[in-house]
């Protein structure tokens, strides 16, 4: 194992990832992300472009990592000025970062047409910039923009740029597939040429996902001699995003083709934190997590089919290429009309319902689940409703309260100012310990009004649900047209931070929503250990 | 160009894609998807597993494609029975499909441990199944489950399975990376071995995305000799999904490495429909579209402020590896949308609105569209609402009627028999030619009641909307949580068979639904040439 070569991970979430449409990092966000990355074990954290905007400048006023090399991004110096007299370059060099990564043009077309300098002037810019960074005590890197397209048009010049950067003292020369249009075989072939211009462990790869090949291109580049991979958390980045480090790390650590040849800075514990880290990062940038993400997605180890499920129970390796726990994820056997009793048992165990395999009530429960799924209930996405259904079948859910009746009204009319307004009101009549409790509420829409009214006064159960919050509401219409049925999923949370989902199905959307709301409240009462109806508190 | 080899696309959205957690195709869904795929130009449409469930059995009661080969999925016959006496196999052979694709085990470990038969018995199952399919006049295919893992453990046996299938007359032998754990280099190396067991154009690839490499593995397999690619729309499929055909098709058609060597069944027009098709499919399965999807995502050609944007304006090829129009997508420059107006003109032409390029009202319309899209309106999926918006801006939509007020009530209570019932009622007050028209109706749910009431009596406009029918209703909650906004899409049709979709957006689902309903009625009145308010009929 000592013979393994070191492979370096360079994270650019805070620089190239910040180019993502809809993403705007605050200073606090940047500090948090740098901490996440540092703990994960990446080798370089590129934090942004000091001088380009106040956030980045402030971010670089202090070092932000402990283990990882904190890196500032910048542009090579301008032609016609010395490095000392280029304020942009000086700003980057003065940042509190141990390394600087400068973007340089390496395609002759772009040098002449976009930059408007001669090919030699561009080489000089690269040389002087790297030298200035080294003189300032920095670890210097050059990002070769459009390297692969440039190489195809003029290989000698592209290679001259790489060679110049290395000769001037750049620790790394990074080959960028800037527009994401290069195929893996081309990447490998071109890297094999570039390695002659920068032998040893000095080449990096920076891939974009415009053809869904950023991960493959990064791996192909490593196979051909590259020793630094640039990427981002969850593949954030301009257009379709950058190479996804969250996908690459498990492959590098778990697949023998890579793990036997290379060592990376991420430990087994870091790897096991990956699923949580990926979701925490999505929370931070306020994006829904990709359920289908390799390794870390909620569905990455989920199985629906009955035959596959029983095979997995026999031997997980059958349908799992790695162990879910290794990346901090977990196996899910989905209860669905395709699954059988083995799915049901596994799912019960997971939602914490212990039951004997031979319990005769299991057959009835399975039949009930299938019947309800045929009606449109979907328990694979609503584990709290599934847990309630199962516990009820096994006699473990007490009665808490019942709802005698409800009424919801939505009215659009002109208000006193002549403006068109829509108001929603709900009235709920619940029974607790034989006593009627009537509540009324307004809401943004009918479901919101109903929710507010339902949770307004449940008598002595009220304290148990005080910290219950709805966090998401989803509607799906099944079988379009006249026989349409509505399925509603409600996501809730509470003070513990537990998140649970409940389901309701009805031809009437209000009815369906109400079922899911009542299930959520009941789940919370059960969880909080509320006493049964008629029992003392 | 005549020397190009034919590459075949096999779509398994309706079979392997149906294994996706949260996806449940109805019969109507399946019919619609088959039609989309047929029009796109894929070569095979695998529709499901006849006999496995009532939906699939019904789906295979009739041929569902015109150009593509309609394919039934099944399992190889069981050991100890003849093909004639295997009801599962017979069910597949009797399906109204021109081709059958049978899954077979080709890994010695799985044959012995999961299947519990001898290696020879498994070969016999493959042979007899293929022969029975060929005898029944079917185009026969074998899906080699776990082929790559099987090959690594026992190459001779894995190849024997391939050879046996081919010798028995299988048109295609498909190599499956069932658990998605094989790397591109391994795929290429193993395909190069397998091609000896099945020379010519008889090998297929079936890749899963568990390492984010399904697209790369499919391309690597083609490079090594495979001539059929299996995949799904938008990469739907078990766990992390299957190879994404929507990503693969543009790469195969636009990248010279593939386009110069291979020909596929998708035309340039099919390619240009891809972005719309991808989004329409997401609507159908009610998933939010992936903004970052290669080629077709809303962000795939989006560039944020700065140096890149101005470079793109100078020469789009700088940061675009293909032209967005080639895949039916468009360029988005997030700060100054220069392409906006020409896009708008193109979309207007598409919905049949002719207008002079220099018409000053176009700027206002563009601003309105952008503003409304920021609120959550999505005109890509609601062309009728877009046409109305445009024609209104251009002064071409007369006033027909207005709605003064409406009221919807949903009540759950006990009826005279003590049964729990939920009733929905709506009252609508419309104005036609200055006269109030008040209607009331009951419905299955609040939206249905509102729709019935609205269309019950529109005075002299009533004859024009007599043949209007709602055919679908979709709800999507945007930005989950407290700031949630509801987007409703209503699909309508009439006696002509024209189908149109309208959109409504509001924090209140009833309001959003009502907007979409009113747009649908207005669209129909315009289409039917109804006179303007106050004008004689």
Interface residues (C-beta under 8 A of the other chain):
Chain A: X19 X20 X21 X22 X110 X113 X114 X146 X178 X179 X180 X181 X183 X184 X185 X186 X209 X210 X211 X212 X213 X215 X216 X219 X220 X223 X235 X238 X239 X240 X241 X244 X247 X250 X251 X255 X257 X288 X291 X292 X293 X294 X295 X297 X299 X300 X301 X302 X303 X304 X305 X308 X311 X314 X315 X318 X319 X320 X321 X322 X332 X334 X337 X338 X378 X380 X381 X403 X404 X405 X406 X407 X408 X409 X410 X411 X412 X413 X414 X422 X424 X444 X445 X446 X447 X471 X472 X473 X474 X475 X476 X477 X478 X479 X480 X481 X484 X486 X491 X506 X507 X508 X509 X510 X511 X514
Chain B: X19 X20 X21 X22 X24 X26 X28 X53 X110 X113 X114 X146 X178 X179 X180 X181 X183 X184 X185 X186 X209 X210 X211 X212 X213 X215 X216 X219 X220 X223 X235 X238 X239 X240 X241 X244 X247 X250 X251 X255 X257 X286 X288 X291 X292 X293 X294 X295 X297 X299 X300 X301 X302 X303 X304 X308 X311 X314 X315 X318 X319 X320 X321 X322 X332 X334 X403 X404 X405 X406 X407 X408 X409 X410 X411 X412 X413 X414 X422 X424 X444 X445 X446 X447 X470 X471 X472 X473 X474 X475 X476 X477 X480 X481 X484 X486 X491 X506 X507 X508 X509 X510 X511 X514
